[in-house]
Amino acid sequence: MFGFVRNHPILSGAGIGLAWGVAMRAWMRFISTNPEFSWSGTLFIVGASVIAGSLLGFARLRRWRGGIGWWRFAALSLILLGAGGAVMWPAVILGAIALGRRRPAWLVGTLGAAALATQWPVVSGAILDNWRMDQTDKVLGIVWYLPMLTLEAWGFSVTFAPRLSEGPIPTRLKTALIGVPVAGFLMVAVLAGGIRM
């Protein structure tokens, strides 16, 4: 899979965008206090995600080949995902800096923690205070949400990386996709009273 991402960044960007859009739409329905389904809303979310993923893939391809103006495609994709997801922007931008820059570990950790902190209103308002959800649903809602944030941040990390090599998906991203949900689970367990420590 990682070789496909490296060799076909636009197609893989579209595919990752499609999967991300479907997962995000399903998550929105999962946490909703009044679950509804509309084709227009679903197609907008999924379509915008596919276009944004393709643009980010194109931006990566341009950087790999030494092209200029690639950052415009990254900025446009951020705007596309901002229609209903502007609340995610602070976490995505801080996370993108953390994943894209080779900085001291303490600074990457600080940026990652700050990115998570910006999502407290979402976690608290949409999940922890959600009267429809039991403890298991709350944990699932957060563990579902955090890797999607991490994946989105990785997509936008193209903007902040000092150099972009045609290597496989970075180890930091793989670690984050595992570590962030675990951290989210512990946060929910403590804050929602699921586990006594």
PyRosetta script that sets phi, psi and omega in degrees:
from pyrosetta import init, pose_from_sequence

init()
pose = pose_from_sequence("MFGFVRNHPILSGAGIGLAWGVAMRAWMRFISTNPEFSWSGTLFIVGASVIAGSLLGFARLRRWRGGIGWWRFAALSLILLGAGGAVMWPAVILGAIALGRRRPAWLVGTLGAAALATQWPVVSGAILDNWRMDQTDKVLGIVWYLPMLTLEAWGFSVTFAPRLSEGPIPTRLKTALIGVPVAGFLMVAVLAGGIRM")
pose.set_psi(1, -43.2)
pose.set_omega(1, -176.9)
pose.set_phi(2, -64.1)
pose.set_psi(2, -32.5)
pose.set_omega(2, 176.6)
pose.set_phi(3, -65.5)
pose.set_psi(3, -36.6)
pose.set_omega(3, 178.1)
pose.set_phi(4, -64.9)
pose.set_psi(4, -40.6)
pose.set_omega(4, 177.8)
pose.set_phi(5, -60.3)
pose.set_psi(5, -40.3)
pose.set_omega(5, -179.0)
pose.set_phi(6, -71.0)
pose.set_psi(6, -41.0)
pose.set_omega(6, -173.4)
pose.set_phi(7, -86.2)
pose.set_psi(7, -23.6)
pose.set_omega(7, -177.6)
pose.set_phi(8, -134.3)
pose.set_psi(8, 66.8)
pose.set_omega(8, -172.9)
pose.set_phi(9, -63.3)
pose.set_psi(9, -32.2)
pose.set_omega(9, -178.9)
pose.set_phi(10, -73.0)
pose.set_psi(10, -46.4)
pose.set_omega(10, 178.7)
pose.set_phi(11, -65.3)
pose.set_psi(11, -41.9)
pose.set_omega(11, 179.1)
pose.set_phi(12, -67.4)
pose.set_psi(12, -35.8)
pose.set_omega(12, 176.0)
pose.set_phi(13, -61.4)
pose.set_psi(13, -42.6)
pose.set_omega(13, 177.8)
pose.set_phi(14, -63.9)
pose.set_psi(14, -42.1)
pose.set_omega(14, 179.9)
pose.set_phi(15, -66.1)
pose.set_psi(15, -43.9)
pose.set_omega(15, 177.6)
pose.set_phi(16, -65.5)
pose.set_psi(16, -39.9)
pose.set_omega(16, 177.1)
pose.set_phi(17, -61.2)
pose.set_psi(17, -40.7)
pose.set_omega(17, 177.9)
pose.set_phi(18, -62.0)
pose.set_psi(18, -49.4)
pose.set_omega(18, -179.9)
pose.set_phi(19, -62.2)
pose.set_psi(19, -41.4)
pose.set_omega(19, 179.8)
pose.set_phi(20, -64.0)
pose.set_psi(20, -43.4)
pose.set_omega(20, -179.7)
pose.set_phi(21, -63.2)
pose.set_psi(21, -42.6)
pose.set_omega(21, 178.4)
pose.set_phi(22, -64.6)
pose.set_psi(22, -44.5)
pose.set_omega(22, 179.7)
pose.set_phi(23, -63.4)
pose.set_psi(23, -40.4)
pose.set_omega(23, 179.8)
pose.set_phi(24, -66.4)
pose.set_psi(24, -41.3)
pose.set_omega(24, 179.1)
pose.set_phi(25, -64.2)
pose.set_psi(25, -41.4)
pose.set_omega(25, 178.7)
pose.set_phi(26, -65.6)
pose.set_psi(26, -39.6)
pose.set_omega(26, 178.3)
pose.set_phi(27, -63.6)
pose.set_psi(27, -41.9)
pose.set_omega(27, 179.1)
pose.set_phi(28, -59.9)
pose.set_psi(28, -41.1)
pose.set_omega(28, 178.4)
pose.set_phi(29, -68.5)
pose.set_psi(29, -37.8)
pose.set_omega(29, -178.6)
pose.set_phi(30, -62.1)
pose.set_psi(30, -41.8)
pose.set_omega(30, -175.8)
pose.set_phi(31, -89.1)
pose.set_psi(31, -9.7)
pose.set_omega(31, -175.4)
pose.set_phi(32, -65.6)
pose.set_psi(32, 139.2)
pose.set_omega(32, 174.5)
pose.set_phi(33, -79.9)
pose.set_psi(33, -12.4)
pose.set_omega(33, 177.8)
pose.set_phi(34, -137.6)
pose.set_psi(34, 74.0)
pose.set_omega(34, -173.6)
pose.set_phi(35, -58.6)
pose.set_psi(35, 125.4)
pose.set_omega(35, 176.8)
pose.set_phi(36, -135.8)
pose.set_psi(36, 162.5)
pose.set_omega(36, 176.9)
pose.set_phi(37, -134.1)
pose.set_psi(37, 129.9)
pose.set_omega(37, 172.7)
pose.set_phi(38, -136.4)
pose.set_psi(38, 137.5)
pose.set_omega(38, 179.4)
pose.set_phi(39, -64.7)
pose.set_psi(39, -36.9)
pose.set_omega(39, -177.7)
pose.set_phi(40, -64.7)
pose.set_psi(40, -45.8)
pose.set_omega(40, 178.5)
pose.set_phi(41, -64.9)
pose.set_psi(41, -42.4)
pose.set_omega(41, -179.3)
pose.set_phi(42, -65.4)
pose.set_psi(42, -45.4)
pose.set_omega(42, -179.3)
pose.set_phi(43, -65.5)
pose.set_psi(43, -34.3)
pose.set_omega(43, 177.8)
pose.set_phi(44, -64.9)
pose.set_psi(44, -48.4)
pose.set_omega(44, -178.3)
pose.set_phi(45, -62.8)
pose.set_psi(45, -48.6)
pose.set_omega(45, -178.0)
pose.set_phi(46, -67.6)
pose.set_psi(46, -43.0)
pose.set_omega(46, 179.5)
pose.set_phi(47, -62.8)
pose.set_psi(47, -44.2)
pose.set_omega(47, 178.3)
pose.set_phi(48, -63.0)
pose.set_psi(48, -36.7)
pose.set_omega(48, 179.6)
pose.set_phi(49, -67.6)
pose.set_psi(49, -40.3)
pose.set_omega(49, 178.1)
pose.set_phi(50, -64.4)
pose.set_psi(50, -44.7)
pose.set_omega(50, 179.7)
pose.set_phi(51, -65.2)
pose.set_psi(51, -44.0)
pose.set_omega(51, 179.5)
pose.set_phi(52, -62.4)
pose.set_psi(52, -43.9)
pose.set_omega(52, 178.0)
pose.set_phi(53, -62.3)
pose.set_psi(53, -40.0)
pose.set_omega(53, 177.8)
pose.set_phi(54, -64.6)
pose.set_psi(54, -41.9)
pose.set_omega(54, 179.1)
pose.set_phi(55, -64.1)
pose.set_psi(55, -41.0)
pose.set_omega(55, 178.0)
pose.set_phi(56, -66.9)
pose.set_psi(56, -37.7)
pose.set_omega(56, 174.9)
pose.set_phi(57, -62.7)
pose.set_psi(57, -40.7)
pose.set_omega(57, 178.2)
pose.set_phi(58, -65.9)
pose.set_psi(58, -39.8)
pose.set_omega(58, 177.5)
pose.set_phi(59, -61.3)
pose.set_psi(59, -41.8)
pose.set_omega(59, 177.8)
pose.set_phi(60, -63.9)
pose.set_psi(60, -43.2)
pose.set_omega(60, 179.3)
pose.set_phi(61, -61.1)
pose.set_psi(61, -43.4)
pose.set_omega(61, 178.8)
pose.set_phi(62, -61.5)
pose.set_psi(62, -41.5)
pose.set_omega(62, 179.1)
pose.set_phi(63, -66.7)
pose.set_psi(63, -43.3)
pose.set_omega(63, 179.1)
pose.set_phi(64, -57.8)
pose.set_psi(64, -37.1)
pose.set_omega(64, -177.3)
pose.set_phi(65, -90.8)
pose.set_psi(65, 4.0)
pose.set_omega(65, 177.2)
pose.set_phi(66, 78.2)
pose.set_psi(66, 20.2)
pose.set_omega(66, 179.9)
pose.set_phi(67, -75.2)
pose.set_psi(67, 167.2)
pose.set_omega(67, 178.7)
pose.set_phi(68, -112.9)
pose.set_psi(68, 162.4)
pose.set_omega(68, 177.6)
pose.set_phi(69, 78.6)
pose.set_psi(69, 6.2)
pose.set_omega(69, -177.7)
pose.set_phi(70, -63.1)
pose.set_psi(70, -30.7)
pose.set_omega(70, -175.7)
pose.set_phi(71, -63.8)
pose.set_psi(71, -24.9)
pose.set_omega(71, 178.8)
pose.set_phi(72, -63.7)
pose.set_psi(72, -35.2)
pose.set_omega(72, 179.7)
pose.set_phi(73, -69.5)
pose.set_psi(73, -37.5)
pose.set_omega(73, 177.0)
pose.set_phi(74, -65.7)
pose.set_psi(74, -42.8)
pose.set_omega(74, -180.0)
pose.set_phi(75, -64.5)
pose.set_psi(75, -41.9)
pose.set_omega(75, 179.9)
pose.set_phi(76, -63.6)
pose.set_psi(76, -38.7)
pose.set_omega(76, 179.7)
pose.set_phi(77, -67.5)
pose.set_psi(77, -33.9)
pose.set_omega(77, 176.6)
pose.set_phi(78, -64.6)
pose.set_psi(78, -41.1)
pose.set_omega(78, 178.4)
pose.set_phi(79, -63.7)
pose.set_psi(79, -41.4)
pose.set_omega(79, 179.5)
pose.set_phi(80, -58.7)
pose.set_psi(80, -39.2)
pose.set_omega(80, -177.9)
pose.set_phi(81, -85.1)
pose.set_psi(81, 3.0)
pose.set_omega(81, -176.8)
pose.set_phi(82, -91.1)
pose.set_psi(82, -9.0)
pose.set_omega(82, -177.1)
pose.set_phi(83, -54.5)
pose.set_psi(83, -52.5)
pose.set_omega(83, 178.2)
pose.set_phi(84, -115.1)
pose.set_psi(84, -5.1)
pose.set_omega(84, -174.0)
pose.set_phi(85, -118.4)
pose.set_psi(85, 25.7)
pose.set_omega(85, -180.0)
pose.set_phi(86, -63.0)
pose.set_psi(86, -24.0)
pose.set_omega(86, 177.9)
pose.set_phi(87, -64.2)
pose.set_psi(87, -20.9)
pose.set_omega(87, 179.6)
pose.set_phi(88, -83.9)
pose.set_psi(88, -16.9)
pose.set_omega(88, -174.3)
pose.set_phi(89, -52.4)
pose.set_psi(89, -49.0)
pose.set_omega(89, -178.6)
pose.set_phi(90, -57.9)
pose.set_psi(90, -42.7)
pose.set_omega(90, 179.9)
pose.set_phi(91, -67.9)
pose.set_psi(91, -40.1)
pose.set_omega(91, -179.4)
pose.set_phi(92, -65.3)
pose.set_psi(92, -43.3)
pose.set_omega(92, -178.0)
pose.set_phi(93, -68.9)
pose.set_psi(93, -47.8)
pose.set_omega(93, 178.2)
pose.set_phi(94, -63.0)
pose.set_psi(94, -41.3)
pose.set_omega(94, 177.7)
pose.set_phi(95, -65.2)
pose.set_psi(95, -37.6)
pose.set_omega(95, 178.6)
pose.set_phi(96, -64.6)
pose.set_psi(96, -38.4)
pose.set_omega(96, 176.6)
pose.set_phi(97, -64.9)
pose.set_psi(97, -44.1)
pose.set_omega(97, -179.2)
pose.set_phi(98, -62.5)
pose.set_psi(98, -41.4)
pose.set_omega(98, -178.9)
pose.set_phi(99, -79.4)
pose.set_psi(99, -26.7)
pose.set_omega(99, -175.1)
pose.set_phi(100, -89.5)
pose.set_psi(100, -31.1)
pose.set_omega(100, -176.1)
pose.set_phi(101, -94.7)
pose.set_psi(101, 144.0)
pose.set_omega(101, 174.0)
pose.set_phi(102, -95.0)
pose.set_psi(102, 90.8)
pose.set_omega(102, -176.3)
pose.set_phi(103, -119.4)
pose.set_psi(103, 175.8)
pose.set_omega(103, 175.6)
pose.set_phi(104, -59.1)
pose.set_psi(104, 147.7)
pose.set_omega(104, -176.7)
pose.set_phi(105, -57.3)
pose.set_psi(105, -37.2)
pose.set_omega(105, -178.1)
pose.set_phi(106, -63.9)
pose.set_psi(106, -35.3)
pose.set_omega(106, -179.9)
pose.set_phi(107, -73.7)
pose.set_psi(107, -39.8)
pose.set_omega(107, 176.5)
pose.set_phi(108, -61.5)
pose.set_psi(108, -42.7)
pose.set_omega(108, 177.6)
pose.set_phi(109, -63.2)
pose.set_psi(109, -40.7)
pose.set_omega(109, 178.8)
pose.set_phi(110, -64.2)
pose.set_psi(110, -44.1)
pose.set_omega(110, 178.3)
pose.set_phi(111, -63.7)
pose.set_psi(111, -39.8)
pose.set_omega(111, 178.1)
pose.set_phi(112, -63.8)
pose.set_psi(112, -42.7)
pose.set_omega(112, 178.1)
pose.set_phi(113, -64.7)
pose.set_psi(113, -40.4)
pose.set_omega(113, 178.1)
pose.set_phi(114, -64.2)
pose.set_psi(114, -39.2)
pose.set_omega(114, 177.8)
pose.set_phi(115, -60.5)
pose.set_psi(115, -44.9)
pose.set_omega(115, 178.1)
pose.set_phi(116, -63.9)
pose.set_psi(116, -40.1)
pose.set_omega(116, -178.1)
pose.set_phi(117, -62.5)
pose.set_psi(117, -33.4)
pose.set_omega(117, -179.7)
pose.set_phi(118, -66.5)
pose.set_psi(118, -17.2)
pose.set_omega(118, -178.4)
pose.set_phi(119, -95.1)
pose.set_psi(119, 3.4)
pose.set_omega(119, 179.4)
pose.set_phi(120, -56.1)
pose.set_psi(120, -42.8)
pose.set_omega(120, 178.3)
pose.set_phi(121, -58.8)
pose.set_psi(121, -37.3)
pose.set_omega(121, 178.4)
pose.set_phi(122, -67.9)
pose.set_psi(122, -49.9)
pose.set_omega(122, -178.0)
pose.set_phi(123, -61.4)
pose.set_psi(123, -45.4)
pose.set_omega(123, -177.4)
pose.set_phi(124, -70.4)
pose.set_psi(124, -52.0)
pose.set_omega(124, -173.9)
pose.set_phi(125, -73.2)
pose.set_psi(125, -44.0)
pose.set_omega(125, -173.3)
pose.set_phi(126, -88.6)
pose.set_psi(126, -21.6)
pose.set_omega(126, -174.5)
pose.set_phi(127, -118.4)
pose.set_psi(127, -61.1)
pose.set_omega(127, -173.7)
pose.set_phi(128, -64.8)
pose.set_psi(128, -35.2)
pose.set_omega(128, -179.7)
pose.set_phi(129, -95.2)
pose.set_psi(129, 12.3)
pose.set_omega(129, -177.9)
pose.set_phi(130, -78.7)
pose.set_psi(130, 113.4)
pose.set_omega(130, -175.7)
pose.set_phi(131, -67.5)
pose.set_psi(131, -19.2)
pose.set_omega(131, -179.3)
pose.set_phi(132, -80.9)
pose.set_psi(132, -15.5)
pose.set_omega(132, -170.4)
pose.set_phi(133, -103.1)
pose.set_psi(133, 136.3)
pose.set_omega(133, 171.1)
pose.set_phi(134, -88.2)
pose.set_psi(134, -177.5)
pose.set_omega(134, -175.5)
pose.set_phi(135, -59.6)
pose.set_psi(135, -41.8)
pose.set_omega(135, -179.8)
pose.set_phi(136, -63.3)
pose.set_psi(136, -42.4)
pose.set_omega(136, 178.5)
pose.set_phi(137, -63.3)
pose.set_psi(137, -38.2)
pose.set_omega(137, 179.6)
pose.set_phi(138, -64.7)
pose.set_psi(138, -44.4)
pose.set_omega(138, 177.6)
pose.set_phi(139, -62.3)
pose.set_psi(139, -46.7)
pose.set_omega(139, 179.4)
pose.set_phi(140, -61.2)
pose.set_psi(140, -41.1)
pose.set_omega(140, -180.0)
pose.set_phi(141, -59.9)
pose.set_psi(141, -39.8)
pose.set_omega(141, -179.5)
pose.set_phi(142, -78.2)
pose.set_psi(142, -42.9)
pose.set_omega(142, -179.9)
pose.set_phi(143, -65.3)
pose.set_psi(143, -25.4)
pose.set_omega(143, 176.0)
pose.set_phi(144, -76.5)
pose.set_psi(144, -40.1)
pose.set_omega(144, -173.6)
pose.set_phi(145, -74.0)
pose.set_psi(145, -43.5)
pose.set_omega(145, -172.4)
pose.set_phi(146, -64.2)
pose.set_psi(146, -41.4)
pose.set_omega(146, 176.5)
pose.set_phi(147, -64.9)
pose.set_psi(147, -30.3)
pose.set_omega(147, 177.9)
pose.set_phi(148, -68.0)
pose.set_psi(148, -37.6)
pose.set_omega(148, 174.1)
pose.set_phi(149, -62.1)
pose.set_psi(149, -44.1)
pose.set_omega(149, -179.0)
pose.set_phi(150, -62.7)
pose.set_psi(150, -43.5)
pose.set_omega(150, 179.6)
pose.set_phi(151, -63.9)
pose.set_psi(151, -40.3)
pose.set_omega(151, 178.1)
pose.set_phi(152, -65.2)
pose.set_psi(152, -41.3)
pose.set_omega(152, 178.1)
pose.set_phi(153, -62.1)
pose.set_psi(153, -40.6)
pose.set_omega(153, 178.0)
pose.set_phi(154, -62.1)
pose.set_psi(154, -41.2)
pose.set_omega(154, 178.4)
pose.set_phi(155, -57.7)
pose.set_psi(155, -42.3)
pose.set_omega(155, -178.5)
pose.set_phi(156, -83.7)
pose.set_psi(156, -6.6)
pose.set_omega(156, -179.9)
pose.set_phi(157, -65.5)
pose.set_psi(157, -16.0)
pose.set_omega(157, 175.8)
pose.set_phi(158, -56.1)
pose.set_psi(158, -30.3)
pose.set_omega(158, -177.6)
pose.set_phi(159, -72.0)
pose.set_psi(159, -28.9)
pose.set_omega(159, -172.0)
pose.set_phi(160, -108.0)
pose.set_psi(160, -10.5)
pose.set_omega(160, -179.1)
pose.set_phi(161, -69.0)
pose.set_psi(161, 129.0)
pose.set_omega(161, 178.8)
pose.set_phi(162, -65.4)
pose.set_psi(162, -36.0)
pose.set_omega(162, 176.0)
pose.set_phi(163, -135.4)
pose.set_psi(163, 149.5)
pose.set_omega(163, -179.6)
pose.set_phi(164, -127.1)
pose.set_psi(164, 110.9)
pose.set_omega(164, 179.9)
pose.set_phi(165, -98.4)
pose.set_psi(165, 160.4)
pose.set_omega(165, -179.1)
pose.set_phi(166, -88.1)
pose.set_psi(166, 43.7)
pose.set_omega(166, 179.0)
pose.set_phi(167, -88.8)
pose.set_psi(167, 178.6)
pose.set_omega(167, 178.1)
pose.set_phi(168, -71.0)
pose.set_psi(168, 176.6)
pose.set_omega(168, 178.9)
pose.set_phi(169, -56.4)
pose.set_psi(169, 130.6)
pose.set_omega(169, -173.4)
pose.set_phi(170, -61.1)
pose.set_psi(170, 149.5)
pose.set_omega(170, 177.8)
pose.set_phi(171, -59.8)
pose.set_psi(171, -34.6)
pose.set_omega(171, 179.5)
pose.set_phi(172, -60.0)
pose.set_psi(172, -37.7)
pose.set_omega(172, 179.7)
pose.set_phi(173, -69.4)
pose.set_psi(173, -44.3)
pose.set_omega(173, 179.2)
pose.set_phi(174, -59.3)
pose.set_psi(174, -43.0)
pose.set_omega(174, 178.6)
pose.set_phi(175, -63.2)
pose.set_psi(175, -43.1)
pose.set_omega(175, -178.2)
pose.set_phi(176, -65.5)
pose.set_psi(176, -38.4)
pose.set_omega(176, -178.8)
pose.set_phi(177, -64.7)
pose.set_psi(177, -23.6)
pose.set_omega(177, 175.4)
pose.set_phi(178, -93.5)
pose.set_psi(178, -46.8)
pose.set_omega(178, -174.1)
pose.set_phi(179, -68.6)
pose.set_psi(179, -37.8)
pose.set_omega(179, -177.6)
pose.set_phi(180, -64.3)
pose.set_psi(180, -46.2)
pose.set_omega(180, 177.0)
pose.set_phi(181, -63.0)
pose.set_psi(181, -35.8)
pose.set_omega(181, 178.1)
pose.set_phi(182, -63.9)
pose.set_psi(182, -45.1)
pose.set_omega(182, 176.8)
pose.set_phi(183, -60.8)
pose.set_psi(183, -40.6)
pose.set_omega(183, 177.9)
pose.set_phi(184, -63.2)
pose.set_psi(184, -41.0)
pose.set_omega(184, 178.1)
pose.set_phi(185, -61.1)
pose.set_psi(185, -46.3)
pose.set_omega(185, 180.0)
pose.set_phi(186, -63.6)
pose.set_psi(186, -40.2)
pose.set_omega(186, 179.2)
pose.set_phi(187, -61.8)
pose.set_psi(187, -45.2)
pose.set_omega(187, -179.7)
pose.set_phi(188, -66.6)
pose.set_psi(188, -42.4)
pose.set_omega(188, -178.2)
pose.set_phi(189, -59.5)
pose.set_psi(189, -41.2)
pose.set_omega(189, -178.9)
pose.set_phi(190, -75.5)
pose.set_psi(190, -51.2)
pose.set_omega(190, -174.2)
pose.set_phi(191, -69.3)
pose.set_psi(191, -35.4)
pose.set_omega(191, -179.0)
pose.set_phi(192, -89.9)
pose.set_psi(192, -1.7)
pose.set_omega(192, 176.6)
pose.set_phi(193, 79.3)
pose.set_psi(193, 20.7)
pose.set_omega(193, -179.0)
pose.set_phi(194, -73.7)
pose.set_psi(194, -32.0)
pose.set_omega(194, -179.0)
pose.set_phi(195, -129.8)
pose.set_psi(195, 134.3)
pose.set_omega(195, 177.7)
pose.set_phi(196, -92.0)
pose.set_psi(196, 128.0)
pose.set_omega(196, 179.1)
pose.set_phi(197, -119.7)
pose.dump_pdb("model.pdb")
